[in-house]
Amino acid sequence: MKNLPPKTARVCFDGSRLQIEDILAIADQNVQAELSTAQTFRDRIARGAAFLDRLLREDGVIYGVTTGYGDSCTVTIPPQLIAELPHHLYTYHGCGMGRLLSPEETRAVLATRLASLSQGFSGVSVALLVQLERLLKHDVLPLIPAEGSVGASGDLTPLSYLAAVLCGEREVLFQGERCSAAHALMAVGIKPLRLRPKEGLAIMNGTAVMTALACLAWRRAERIARLSTRLTACNVVISAGNAHHFDERLFAVKPHPGQQRAAARLRQDLASDRPARNEQRLQDRYSLRCAPHVIGVLDDALPFFRTLIENELNSANDNPIIDPDSEQVLHGGHFYGGHIAFAMDGLKCAVANIADLMDRQLALLVDTRYNHGLPPNLSGAVGPRAAINHGLKAVQISVSAWTAEALKLTMPASVFSRSTECHNQDKVSMGTIAARDCLRVLELTEQVMAAMLLAARQGLALRLRQDPTVVLSPALDDFLNDLSFRVSLVEEDRALDRELHALVEAQRAGVWRLYDSEGCNAPKVHT
């Protein structure tokens, strides 16, 4: 098990605004989550719970507290059964299916739910927030099935697994092993909760799963935008392409900032004293010439999607909202995940276009009609053995398959709303499905990028072998040296799956910190 970060590195949950990077730092176990001990913060949380207690004593009517859930809101709960109601909520929602969320995803879910409840508008006790903090501190991770949420009334079914674990039920991942929640809580000295009225709703009736997945997706997409730019620069060199397509004056007349950034990065990567070639095409094919226009869409979309994700992260998104200051119960629909659904549907389209761009570039690199004198399929074999070696032929076929699947998954999930739960939930966001689709598109695109990293290593080496006068910029020279360390030149045919897996993992670990930084803000770390 990974060692936990030092206690001095922490992200404080006190109701103040968090960033995507705060959730990522907790998900990666680079910092610890810490609930604020400030008396003003804890008093505010306690006031909401106390207000609900007073309403119950005064026979107030509160959805999901004194009534049934959803379409059953017309059912009055007998006073002696109110305490049991939140436990019934997570019990009957224990019907999740599909893969289990990864440890990284689960930590992000815990942190995202803690962030929302820390806003102080959910009527929960301080003890509930402390219990969430303890799960993160001891890395007791609920086993959460990924499927079963329509994204309104929030992520009910997946979050029921969190609620159950807080109460010592169902299963967790603890110290690398699957075990009962009761066993793990006992091992770290945590007493199971007995949920107070409204706390079942507060945990489950929100957007924590889709928002957590969106935070992770955003980072992976940002890395793809940068890496695809570097790979395009490599492919311009490999193809003996025309670097003048990225001229600053050209891009000044079309002022999309992301497109201009991509072109500027390409100019930086392609800087060299290599003379122009007489045989160079006046205009390269679109996958090279228009690469900034494709990558720029993703680069321009990322800040917008960041805003949507972070606004959701910093929202109270359960129902009803409990205002401890005005002492009002506000019934609404903040569990609706429409903004996350839109962000994830949009992000997966922009990312899939990058996969398609890379696929088209690779198709040119392996084809002797378009690769300006390089061997077929970028094979490194020479002499008589060249006849039986096939280089990256099968890799190009696989890239085509991965790209096709990514493109197929760009159908927006958010337009497939279903009427559920006796037509109470008759318009739903599908935000969690959109987020899962986006993660799959990212996975497929990362596989395409891994293949392109192989092609960059192979193609640059072959171009330098063919023409020793080619001079790489310092950035591309360093990049080739790194790739050469990771992957040996393919001279004799060999299976490449292990190397592809390693290159995918390297992307997810963020090993290539391109263009000075990852483009992310620092997490809100306190020491």
C-alpha positions in Angstrom: 0.0 0.0 0.0 1.2 3.5 -0.8 2.5 5.4 2.2 0.1 8.1 3.2 1.3 11.7 2.8 2.8 13.6 5.8 0.3 15.1 8.1 1.6 18.6 7.3 0.3 18.3 3.7 -3.4 18.7 3.7 -6.4 20.2 1.9 -8.8 21.8 4.4 -12.5 21.4 4.0 -14.1 24.5 5.5 -16.7 25.5 3.0 -14.3 27.7 1.0 -13.8 27.2 -2.7 -11.9 24.1 -3.9 -10.2 23.5 -7.3 -10.0 20.3 -9.4 -6.4 20.0 -8.3 -7.5 19.7 -4.6 -9.6 16.7 -5.4 -6.8 15.2 -7.6 -4.2 15.6 -4.9 -6.4 13.7 -2.5 -7.2 11.0 -5.1 -3.5 10.6 -5.7 -2.8 10.5 -2.0 -0.4 13.4 -2.3 -2.2 15.3 0.5 -4.6 14.4 3.3 -8.1 15.7 3.6 -8.7 17.6 6.8 -12.0 18.9 8.1 -11.7 22.4 9.5 -11.6 22.6 13.3 -12.6 26.3 13.2 -15.4 26.9 15.7 -17.3 29.2 13.3 -17.4 26.4 10.7 -18.4 23.7 13.0 -21.0 25.9 14.7 -22.6 26.6 11.2 -22.8 22.9 10.5 -24.3 22.2 13.9 -26.9 24.9 13.5 -28.4 23.2 10.4 -28.8 19.9 12.3 -30.2 21.6 15.3 -32.7 23.5 13.2 -34.0 20.2 11.7 -34.2 18.7 15.2 -36.4 21.6 16.3 -38.6 21.3 13.3 -39.2 17.6 14.0 -40.1 18.4 17.6 -42.6 20.9 16.3 -44.1 18.4 13.8 -42.7 20.2 10.7 -43.1 18.5 7.4 -39.7 17.9 5.6 -39.3 15.9 2.4 -37.3 12.7 3.0 -37.4 13.2 6.7 -41.0 13.0 7.7 -42.1 11.8 4.2 -41.2 9.0 1.9 -38.8 9.5 -1.0 -39.4 10.6 -4.5 -42.9 9.8 -5.7 -43.6 8.5 -2.2 -43.4 12.1 -0.8 -47.1 12.0 -0.1 -46.5 9.2 2.4 -46.3 10.4 6.0 -43.7 8.6 8.1 -44.9 7.8 11.6 -42.8 9.6 14.2 -41.5 6.4 15.8 -40.1 5.3 12.4 -38.4 8.5 11.3 -35.0 7.4 12.6 -35.1 4.2 10.5 -35.9 6.0 7.2 -32.3 7.0 6.2 -31.1 3.4 6.7 -33.9 2.2 4.4 -32.8 4.7 1.7 -29.3 3.2 1.3 -30.5 -0.3 1.8 -32.9 -0.4 -1.1 -30.5 1.4 -3.3 -28.0 -1.4 -2.9 -28.5 -2.6 -6.5 -25.5 -1.2 -8.3 -23.8 -3.1 -11.1 -20.8 -2.9 -13.4 -17.2 -2.4 -12.6 -16.1 -1.0 -9.2 -14.7 2.5 -9.0 -10.9 2.5 -8.8 -9.2 3.6 -5.5 -8.3 6.9 -7.1 -11.9 7.4 -8.3 -13.3 6.4 -4.9 -11.1 8.9 -3.0 -12.2 11.6 -5.4 -15.9 10.7 -4.6 -15.3 10.9 -0.9 -13.6 14.2 -1.2 -16.2 15.6 -3.5 -19.1 14.6 -1.2 -17.2 16.1 1.8 -16.8 19.3 -0.2 -20.5 19.6 -0.9 -21.6 18.8 2.7 -19.1 21.3 4.1 -21.0 24.1 2.4 -23.3 24.0 5.4 -26.7 23.7 3.6 -27.4 20.0 4.1 -28.6 19.8 7.7 -26.0 17.1 8.6 -24.1 16.7 11.9 -20.4 17.4 12.3 -20.1 13.7 13.2 -21.0 12.8 9.6 -18.4 15.0 8.1 -15.8 13.7 10.6 -16.7 10.1 9.5 -16.1 11.0 5.9 -12.7 12.6 6.8 -11.7 9.5 8.7 -12.5 7.2 5.7 -10.1 9.3 3.7 -7.5 9.6 6.4 -7.3 5.8 6.9 -7.9 5.0 3.2 -11.0 2.9 3.9 -12.6 2.9 0.5 -16.2 1.8 -0.2 -16.6 -0.6 -3.1 -18.8 1.5 -5.3 -20.4 0.0 -8.5 -20.1 2.4 -11.4 -23.5 1.7 -12.9 -27.0 2.5 -11.8 -27.2 6.3 -11.7 -29.3 8.5 -14.0 -27.7 11.7 -12.6 -30.9 13.0 -10.9 -31.9 12.6 -8.1 -28.2 12.6 -8.0 -26.0 9.6 -7.8 -28.3 7.7 -5.5 -27.4 4.1 -6.1 -23.6 4.5 -6.2 -23.6 6.8 -3.2 -25.7 4.3 -1.2 -22.5 2.3 -1.0 -20.8 5.2 0.7 -23.7 5.7 3.1 -23.7 2.0 4.0 -20.0 2.0 4.7 -20.3 5.0 7.0 -22.7 2.8 9.0 -20.5 -0.2 9.0 -22.3 -2.2 6.2 -21.2 -3.6 2.8 -17.6 -3.9 1.7 -14.5 -1.8 1.4 -11.0 -1.9 0.0 -8.7 -1.6 3.0 -4.9 -2.1 3.0 -5.1 -3.6 -0.4 -7.7 -6.2 0.5 -11.4 -6.5 0.1 -13.2 -6.9 3.4 -16.3 -6.0 5.3 -16.8 -2.4 6.3 -17.4 -3.4 9.9 -14.0 -5.1 10.0 -12.1 -2.1 8.5 -13.9 0.5 10.7 -13.0 -1.6 13.8 -9.4 -1.9 12.7 -8.9 1.8 12.6 -11.0 2.6 15.6 -14.1 4.1 13.9 -17.5 3.5 15.3 -20.3 3.0 12.7 -22.7 5.9 12.4 -26.4 5.8 13.1 -27.7 8.3 10.5 -29.7 11.3 11.7 -32.8 12.4 9.8 -31.9 13.9 6.4 -28.4 12.4 6.5 -29.2 9.6 4.1 -30.5 12.0 1.6 -27.6 14.4 2.2 -25.0 11.7 1.4 -26.8 10.1 -1.5 -28.9 12.8 -3.2 -26.1 14.6 -4.9 -23.7 14.7 -7.8 -20.5 13.5 -6.1 -19.8 10.5 -8.4 -20.2 12.3 -11.7 -18.3 15.3 -10.4 -15.4 13.3 -9.0 -15.1 11.4 -12.3 -15.2 14.7 -14.2 -12.2 16.0 -12.1 -10.2 13.0 -13.1 -11.3 13.2 -16.7 -10.3 16.9 -16.9 -6.7 16.2 -16.0 -6.4 13.4 -18.4 -7.8 15.5 -21.2 -5.4 18.4 -20.4 -2.5 16.0 -20.7 -3.8 14.7 -24.0 -4.0 18.2 -25.4 -0.3 18.9 -24.6 1.0 15.5 -25.6 -0.8 15.5 -29.0 0.9 18.8 -29.7 4.3 17.4 -29.0 3.5 14.3 -31.1 2.3 16.5 -34.0 5.7 18.3 -33.9 7.4 14.9 -34.1 5.3 13.9 -37.0 6.0 17.1 -38.9 9.7 16.2 -38.7 9.2 12.5 -39.5 7.1 13.5 -42.6 9.5 16.2 -43.7 6.6 18.5 -43.3 6.2 22.3 -43.6 6.8 24.1 -40.3 5.6 27.4 -41.9 2.0 26.2 -41.4 2.3 27.3 -37.8 3.6 30.9 -38.5 2.6 33.4 -35.8 1.4 35.9 -38.3 -0.9 33.3 -39.8 -2.5 32.5 -36.4 -2.8 36.1 -35.5 -5.7 36.5 -37.9 -7.8 33.7 -36.2 -7.9 34.6 -32.5 -8.9 31.4 -30.8 -6.5 31.3 -27.8 -6.2 27.6 -27.6 -5.5 27.3 -31.3 -2.8 30.0 -31.0 -1.2 28.3 -28.0 -1.0 25.0 -30.0 0.6 26.8 -32.9 3.1 28.5 -30.6 4.0 25.2 -29.0 4.6 23.7 -32.4 6.8 26.6 -33.4 8.8 26.1 -30.3 9.2 22.4 -30.9 10.1 22.7 -34.5 12.8 25.4 -34.1 16.0 24.2 -35.8 18.6 25.2 -38.4 17.4 22.5 -40.8 17.1 24.1 -44.2 13.9 23.9 -46.1 13.6 21.0 -48.5 13.1 21.6 -52.2 10.7 18.6 -52.4 8.6 19.9 -49.5 4.9 20.2 -50.3 3.5 23.7 -50.4 0.7 22.5 -48.2 0.8 19.5 -45.9 -2.3 17.3 -45.5 -4.9 18.5 -43.0 -3.9 16.2 -40.1 -0.6 18.1 -39.9 -1.6 21.6 -41.3 -4.8 21.8 -39.3 -3.5 20.2 -36.1 -3.7 23.5 -34.0 -7.2 23.9 -35.2 -8.2 20.4 -33.8 -6.1 20.5 -30.6 -7.1 24.2 -30.0 -10.8 23.2 -29.7 -9.9 21.0 -26.7 -7.5 23.6 -25.3 -10.1 26.3 -25.5 -12.8 24.1 -24.0 -10.8 23.0 -20.9 -11.1 26.3 -19.0 -14.8 26.4 -19.7 -15.3 22.9 -18.5 -13.1 23.6 -15.5 -15.6 26.3 -14.5 -18.6 24.0 -14.8 -16.9 21.2 -12.8 -15.6 23.5 -10.1 -18.9 25.2 -9.7 -20.6 21.8 -9.2 -17.8 20.8 -6.8 -18.4 23.8 -4.6 -22.1 23.6 -4.6 -24.7 22.2 -2.1 -26.3 19.7 -4.4 -28.7 17.7 -2.3 -32.4 18.2 -1.6 -33.9 19.8 0.4 -31.5 22.6 1.1 -31.3 23.5 4.8 -30.5 27.2 5.4 -29.3 27.5 9.0 -29.2 31.3 8.9 -32.8 32.0 7.7 -34.0 28.7 9.2 -35.7 27.6 6.0 -36.2 24.3 4.3 -35.9 24.9 0.5 -37.2 22.1 -1.7 -35.6 22.1 -5.1 -33.6 20.0 -7.6 -29.8 20.8 -7.0 -29.1 17.1 -7.4 -29.6 17.5 -11.2 -26.2 17.0 -12.9 -26.8 18.8 -16.2 -23.7 20.9 -16.1 -21.4 17.9 -15.5 -23.3 15.9 -18.2 -22.8 18.8 -20.7 -19.1 19.1 -19.7 -18.5 15.4 -20.1 -20.4 15.0 -23.4 -18.4 18.0 -24.8 -15.1 16.8 -23.4 -15.4 13.4 -24.9 -16.1 14.8 -28.3 -13.1 17.1 -28.2 -10.9 14.3 -27.0 -12.1 11.8 -29.6 -11.2 14.3 -32.3 -7.7 14.2 -31.0 -7.7 10.4 -31.3 -8.9 10.8 -34.9 -6.2 13.4 -35.6 -3.5 11.1 -34.3 -5.0 8.2 -36.3 -4.8 10.2 -39.5 -1.2 11.2 -38.8 -0.1 7.6 -38.2 -1.8 6.5 -41.5 0.5 9.0 -43.3 3.6 7.9 -41.4 3.4 4.2 -42.3 2.5 4.7 -45.9 5.4 5.1 -48.3 3.2 7.2 -50.6 3.1 9.9 -48.0 6.1 9.5 -45.6 8.7 11.1 -47.8 11.2 8.2 -48.2 10.8 6.3 -44.9 10.4 2.5 -44.9 7.0 0.9 -45.1 5.2 0.8 -41.7 8.2 2.5 -40.2 10.1 -0.8 -39.9 13.7 -0.5 -38.7 14.8 -3.7 -40.5 17.4 -3.4 -43.2 18.8 -5.7 -46.0 17.2 -9.0 -46.9 15.4 -9.1 -43.5 13.3 -6.1 -44.4 11.1 -8.4 -46.5 9.8 -10.3 -43.5 9.5 -7.5 -41.0 6.3 -5.4 -40.8 7.2 -2.7 -38.2 4.0 -0.9 -37.0 1.6 -2.4 -39.5 -0.6 -4.1 -36.8 -0.2 -1.1 -34.5 -1.8 1.1 -37.1 -4.7 -1.3 -37.5 -5.2 -1.3 -33.7 -5.1 2.5 -33.6 -7.8 2.5 -36.2 -9.9 0.2 -34.1 -9.4 2.3 -30.9 -10.2 5.5 -32.7 -13.4 4.1 -34.2 -14.6 3.0 -30.8 -13.8 6.4 -29.3 -15.7 8.1 -32.1 -18.7 5.8 -31.6 -18.9 6.7 -27.9 -19.3 10.4 -28.6 -23.1 10.1 -28.8 -24.2 12.5 -26.1 -25.6 10.8 -23.0 -27.3 13.9 -21.8 -30.0 13.8 -24.5 -31.1 10.3 -23.5 -33.1 11.3 -20.5 -35.5 8.7 -19.2 -38.6 9.0 -17.0 -38.1 7.0 -13.9 -39.5 6.4 -10.4 -43.2 6.7 -11.2 -42.6 9.8 -13.4 -41.3 11.8 -10.4 -37.8 11.7 -11.9 -39.2 12.4 -15.4 -36.2 14.5 -16.6 -32.8 13.3 -15.6 -29.2 14.4 -16.5 -27.4 11.1 -17.3 -24.3 12.9 -16.0 -22.7 9.9 -14.5 -23.1 7.9 -17.8 -21.6 10.9 -19.7 -18.7 10.9 -17.3 -18.1 7.1 -17.6 -18.3 7.4 -21.4 -15.8 10.2 -21.3 -13.4 8.1 -19.2 -13.7 5.3 -21.8 -13.0 7.8 -24.7 -10.0 9.0 -22.7 -8.8 5.5 -22.2 -9.0 4.7 -25.9 -7.3 8.0 -26.8 -4.5 7.3 -24.4 -4.0 4.0 -26.2 -3.8 5.8 -29.5 -1.3 8.3 -27.9 0.8 5.3 -26.7 0.9 4.0 -30.3 1.9 7.5 -31.5 4.7 7.6 -28.9 6.0 4.4 -30.4 5.7 5.9 -33.9 7.5 9.1 -32.8 10.4 7.1 -31.3 10.6 4.9 -34.5 10.0 7.6 -37.1 12.4 10.2 -35.6 15.2 7.6 -35.4 14.5 6.5 -39.0 14.4 10.1 -40.3 17.8 10.8 -38.6 19.2 7.6 -40.0 18.1 8.5 -43.5 19.1 12.2 -43.3 21.9 13.0 -40.8 21.5 16.7 -41.7 18.2 16.9 -39.8 18.6 18.8 -36.6 16.0 18.4 -33.9 15.1 21.2 -31.6 16.3 20.8 -27.9 12.7 19.9 -26.9 12.3 17.2 -29.5 15.8 15.9 -29.0 15.1 15.4 -25.2 11.8 13.8 -26.0 13.4 11.3 -28.4 16.0 10.5 -25.8 13.3 9.8 -23.3 11.4 7.6 -25.7 14.5 5.8 -26.7 15.1 4.9 -23.0 11.6 3.6 -22.7 11.3 1.7 -26.0 14.0 0.1 -28.1 13.9 0.6 -31.9 11.7 -1.9 -33.7 14.1 -3.6 -36.1 12.9 -7.2 -35.8 9.2 -7.7 -35.4 8.2 -8.2 -31.7 5.0 -8.0 -29.6 4.5 -4.4 -28.5 1.6 -4.8 -26.0 3.8 -4.5 -22.9 5.4 -1.3 -24.2 2.0 0.1 -25.1 0.7 -0.6 -21.6 3.8 1.0 -20.1 3.3 4.1 -22.3 -0.3 4.4 -21.3 0.6 4.2 -17.6 3.3 6.8 -18.1 0.7 9.2 -19.6 -1.6 8.7 -16.6 1.3 9.3 -14.2 2.0 12.6 -15.9 5.6 11.8 -16.6 5.8 14.2 -19.6 5.5 17.7 -18.1 5.4 19.4 -21.5 5.6 23.1 -22.2 7.0 24.2 -18.8 4.0 22.9 -16.7 0.9 20.8 -16.7 -1.2 23.9 -17.0 -2.9 23.2 -13.7 -3.3 25.3 -10.6 -1.7 24.2 -7.3 -4.0 22.5 -4.8 -5.1 24.4 -1.8 -2.5 22.8 0.5 -2.1 23.9 4.1 1.0 23.1 6.2 
